[in-house]
């Protein structure tokens, strides 16, 4: 078992792909596929790809990986599967957020995943000969799942357990648009805790052995960001969050903000608050 630093935009510890017994968890964006393939090596051939969700930093390179290995099965929540098969709407929506130049620079090409490769999930399954248990863990995204690896006891949790960039202990909750759901997120943290995993595998970033502390910190960060977004406009929220990063993780402000852009955190929470109000 290992995690591979994809060196997103040349920066360390922003995005990790996990490799577990030949299974890839979240292969990252297409802009990092060359790095991923190089680190996997010429003799590697994946048994499967497990996606926690379909955001580009986690899953955007899936189609590109399948160009190398076209028969590999891809497991993803049923709400995300159609957008992998036909990503046009997803790309169009994201382009409004990032711009065409930003899309290409950050994520590269989003290549469709053949429907024959897709294995839609709902949560509750055991996959790959019961090597992994699946839980539906919405909150960060409505199509988010987590995977518990039976042999190691490590849970691969995508973004539901927050962003923590080693060696710092600061945890932030990534809350981008369009479908953040704070109540569902709190329940998903309970779901992960109910597994009683021995360790967590984070996409942002790496291994966490102190599971209870990480889940508690993610919950606290989520609640704090909800309160901050309720009392600040977008600019004020970004300023306050940047000041927090500078105070608590002074050497890694750029890394945290690349993993979880601060203005996107406000946008996601503002959209959630608008839904709550209506």
C-alpha positions as CSV (number, residue, x, y, z in Angstrom):
1,X,0.0,0.0,0.0
2,X,1.3,3.4,-0.9
3,X,0.1,6.9,-1.7
4,X,1.6,8.7,-4.8
5,X,2.1,12.4,-4.7
6,X,0.8,13.7,-8.0
7,X,2.8,16.9,-7.7
8,X,-0.2,19.0,-8.9
9,X,1.1,22.1,-10.7
10,X,4.5,21.1,-9.4
11,X,3.6,21.5,-5.7
12,X,4.0,18.7,-3.2
13,X,1.3,17.2,-1.0
14,X,-1.7,18.6,-2.8
15,X,-3.3,15.5,-4.4
16,X,-2.5,11.9,-3.6
17,X,-3.6,8.7,-5.4
18,X,-3.7,5.6,-3.2
19,X,-2.5,2.2,-4.6
20,X,-3.7,-0.8,-2.6
21,X,-3.0,-4.3,-3.8
22,X,-3.2,-3.2,-7.4
23,X,-6.3,-1.0,-6.9
24,X,-6.1,2.7,-7.5
25,X,-8.2,5.0,-5.3
26,X,-8.9,8.4,-7.0
27,X,-6.4,8.6,-9.9
28,X,-6.5,12.4,-9.9
29,X,-6.8,14.9,-12.8
30,X,-5.6,14.2,-16.3
31,X,-3.0,17.0,-15.9
32,X,-1.2,14.6,-13.5
33,X,-1.7,11.4,-15.4
34,X,1.8,11.3,-16.7
35,X,3.2,11.6,-13.2
36,X,0.9,8.9,-12.0
37,X,1.8,6.4,-14.7
38,X,5.5,7.2,-14.2
39,X,5.3,6.5,-10.5
40,X,3.3,3.3,-11.0
41,X,6.0,1.9,-13.3
42,X,5.9,-0.1,-16.5
43,X,5.1,-3.4,-14.8
44,X,2.0,-2.2,-13.0
45,X,-1.5,-3.0,-14.2
46,X,-4.4,-2.0,-12.0
47,X,-7.1,-4.4,-11.0
48,X,-9.7,-1.7,-10.5
49,X,-10.2,2.0,-10.0
50,X,-12.2,3.2,-6.9
51,X,-13.6,6.7,-7.1
52,X,-14.7,8.5,-3.9
53,X,-16.4,11.1,-6.1
54,X,-16.2,12.6,-9.5
55,X,-14.6,16.1,-8.8
56,X,-11.8,16.6,-11.3
57,X,-9.0,16.6,-8.6
58,X,-10.1,13.1,-7.7
59,X,-11.5,11.5,-10.9
60,X,-10.8,13.8,-13.9
61,X,-8.0,11.5,-15.2
62,X,-9.9,8.3,-15.0
63,X,-10.6,8.2,-18.8
64,X,-7.0,8.9,-19.5
65,X,-5.9,6.0,-17.3
66,X,-8.3,3.8,-19.2
67,X,-6.6,4.7,-22.5
68,X,-3.5,2.8,-21.0
69,X,-5.6,0.0,-19.5
70,X,-9.0,-0.1,-21.3
71,X,-10.4,-3.1,-19.4
72,X,-10.1,-1.8,-15.9
73,X,-13.4,-1.6,-13.9
74,X,-14.3,1.7,-12.4
75,X,-16.4,1.9,-9.2
76,X,-18.3,5.1,-8.5
77,X,-21.6,6.2,-6.9
78,X,-24.6,5.9,-9.2
79,X,-25.1,9.6,-9.2
80,X,-21.6,10.2,-10.6
81,X,-21.5,7.4,-13.1
82,X,-23.5,9.2,-15.9
83,X,-21.2,12.3,-15.7
84,X,-18.1,10.1,-16.2
85,X,-19.7,8.5,-19.3
86,X,-20.7,11.9,-20.7
87,X,-18.7,14.7,-18.9
88,X,-19.8,17.5,-21.2
89,X,-22.3,19.0,-18.7
90,X,-19.8,18.7,-15.9
91,X,-17.0,20.3,-17.9
92,X,-19.3,23.1,-19.1
93,X,-20.3,23.9,-15.5
94,X,-16.7,23.8,-14.2
95,X,-15.5,26.0,-17.0
96,X,-17.8,28.7,-15.8
97,X,-16.0,28.5,-12.5
98,X,-12.4,28.2,-13.7
99,X,-12.4,29.6,-17.2
100,X,-11.2,27.6,-20.2
101,X,-7.5,28.4,-19.5
102,X,-7.9,27.5,-15.8
103,X,-9.6,24.2,-16.7
104,X,-6.8,23.1,-18.9
105,X,-4.0,24.3,-16.6
106,X,-5.6,22.7,-13.5
107,X,-7.2,19.6,-14.7
108,X,-6.3,18.9,-18.3
109,X,-8.5,16.9,-20.6
110,X,-11.6,15.2,-19.2
111,X,-12.0,12.0,-21.3
112,X,-15.2,10.0,-21.1
113,X,-15.2,6.7,-19.4
114,X,-16.9,3.9,-21.4
115,X,-20.1,2.8,-19.8
116,X,-19.0,-0.8,-20.0
117,X,-16.2,0.0,-17.4
118,X,-18.6,1.6,-14.9
119,X,-19.8,-0.2,-11.8
120,X,-22.4,2.1,-10.1
121,X,-22.6,2.0,-6.3
122,X,-25.2,3.0,-3.8
123,X,-23.4,2.3,-0.6
124,X,-23.4,-0.9,1.5
125,X,-21.7,-3.1,-1.0
126,X,-18.6,-5.2,-0.7
127,X,-16.5,-5.1,-3.8
128,X,-13.5,-6.8,-5.3
129,X,-14.0,-10.1,-3.5
130,X,-15.0,-8.3,-0.3
131,X,-11.6,-6.6,-0.2
132,X,-13.4,-3.2,0.2
133,X,-16.6,-2.2,2.0
134,X,-18.5,0.8,0.5
135,X,-20.4,3.5,2.4
136,X,-22.5,6.3,1.0
137,X,-20.9,9.5,2.5
138,X,-22.6,12.6,1.1
139,X,-22.0,16.2,2.3
140,X,-19.0,17.3,0.3
141,X,-20.8,16.0,-2.8
142,X,-24.1,14.1,-3.3
143,X,-22.2,11.4,-5.1
144,X,-19.5,10.8,-2.5
145,X,-18.6,7.3,-1.2
146,X,-15.9,6.0,1.1
147,X,-14.1,2.6,1.0
148,X,-12.9,0.5,4.0
149,X,-10.0,-1.9,3.1
150,X,-10.7,-5.1,5.0
151,X,-7.1,-6.3,5.4
152,X,-5.5,-3.1,6.6
153,X,-8.5,-1.4,8.3
154,X,-7.7,1.8,6.4
155,X,-10.7,3.9,5.2
156,X,-10.3,5.9,2.0
157,X,-12.4,8.9,2.6
158,X,-11.9,11.3,-0.3
159,X,-12.8,14.7,1.1
160,X,-15.3,13.8,3.8
161,X,-12.7,13.8,6.5
162,X,-11.3,17.2,5.5
163,X,-8.0,18.5,4.1
164,X,-4.9,18.1,6.3
165,X,-1.4,18.8,4.8
166,X,1.4,17.2,6.7
167,X,3.4,18.0,8.7
168,X,0.8,20.5,9.9
169,X,-2.2,19.4,11.9
170,X,-4.6,22.1,10.7
171,X,-7.8,20.6,9.1
172,X,-10.2,22.5,6.9
173,X,-13.4,21.4,5.4
174,X,-13.5,21.6,1.6
175,X,-17.0,23.0,0.7
176,X,-17.1,23.8,-3.0
177,X,-20.3,24.2,-5.0
178,X,-22.7,22.9,-6.1
179,X,-24.1,20.4,-3.6
180,X,-22.6,20.8,-0.2
181,X,-25.0,19.5,2.5
182,X,-23.8,20.2,6.0
183,X,-26.2,18.0,7.8
184,X,-25.5,15.0,5.5
185,X,-21.7,15.7,6.0
186,X,-22.1,15.4,9.8
187,X,-23.9,12.1,9.3
188,X,-21.2,10.9,7.0
189,X,-18.5,11.6,9.6
190,X,-20.6,9.4,12.0
191,X,-20.6,6.7,9.3
192,X,-16.8,6.7,9.0
193,X,-16.5,6.7,12.8
194,X,-18.8,3.7,12.9
195,X,-16.4,1.7,10.9
196,X,-13.8,2.2,13.6
197,X,-11.0,2.3,11.0
198,X,-7.4,1.9,12.0
199,X,-6.3,4.7,9.7
200,X,-7.5,7.1,7.1
201,X,-6.3,7.6,3.6
202,X,-6.8,11.2,2.5
203,X,-6.5,12.6,-1.0
204,X,-5.4,15.9,0.5
205,X,-3.1,14.5,1.9
206,X,-1.7,11.1,2.9
207,X,-2.1,8.9,5.9
208,X,-3.8,9.7,9.2
209,X,-3.4,7.3,12.1
210,X,-5.2,9.4,14.7
211,X,-8.7,8.7,13.3
212,X,-10.8,10.1,16.0
213,X,-8.9,13.3,16.2
214,X,-9.1,13.8,12.4
215,X,-12.8,13.2,12.3
216,X,-13.4,15.6,15.2
217,X,-11.3,18.2,13.6
218,X,-13.1,17.9,10.3
219,X,-16.4,18.3,12.1
220,X,-15.2,21.4,14.0
221,X,-13.7,22.9,10.8
222,X,-17.0,22.4,9.0
223,X,-19.0,24.1,11.7
224,X,-16.5,26.9,12.0
225,X,-16.6,27.6,8.3
226,X,-20.4,27.6,8.3
227,X,-20.4,30.2,11.0
228,X,-17.8,32.3,9.2
229,X,-19.6,32.2,5.9
230,X,-22.8,33.3,7.6
231,X,-21.1,36.4,9.0
232,X,-18.8,37.4,6.2
233,X,-19.1,38.2,2.5
234,X,-16.9,36.3,0.1
235,X,-14.0,38.7,0.4
236,X,-14.2,38.7,4.2
237,X,-14.4,35.0,4.4
238,X,-11.4,34.5,2.2
239,X,-9.4,37.0,4.2
240,X,-10.3,35.4,7.5
241,X,-9.5,31.9,6.2
242,X,-6.1,33.1,4.8
243,X,-5.2,34.7,8.1
244,X,-6.1,31.4,9.9
245,X,-3.8,29.4,7.5
246,X,-1.0,31.9,7.9
247,X,-1.2,31.6,11.7
248,X,-1.6,27.8,11.9
249,X,0.2,26.5,8.8
250,X,2.4,29.4,7.8
251,X,4.7,27.4,5.5
252,X,1.8,25.8,3.6
253,X,-0.7,28.5,2.8
254,X,-0.3,27.9,-1.0
255,X,-0.6,24.1,-0.6
256,X,-3.8,24.3,1.4
257,X,-5.4,26.9,-0.9
258,X,-4.5,24.8,-4.0
259,X,-6.1,21.7,-2.4
260,X,-9.2,23.7,-1.3
261,X,-9.5,27.2,-2.9
262,X,-10.9,29.5,-0.3
263,X,-13.3,31.4,-2.5
264,X,-14.9,28.0,-3.5
265,X,-15.4,27.2,0.1
266,X,-17.5,30.3,0.5
267,X,-19.4,29.7,-2.7
268,X,-20.4,26.2,-1.7
269,X,-21.6,27.3,1.8
270,X,-23.4,30.3,0.4
271,X,-25.3,28.1,-2.1
272,X,-26.1,25.7,0.8
273,X,-27.4,28.5,2.9
274,X,-29.6,29.8,0.1
275,X,-31.1,26.3,-0.3
276,X,-31.8,26.2,3.4
277,X,-33.5,29.5,3.3
278,X,-35.7,28.5,0.4
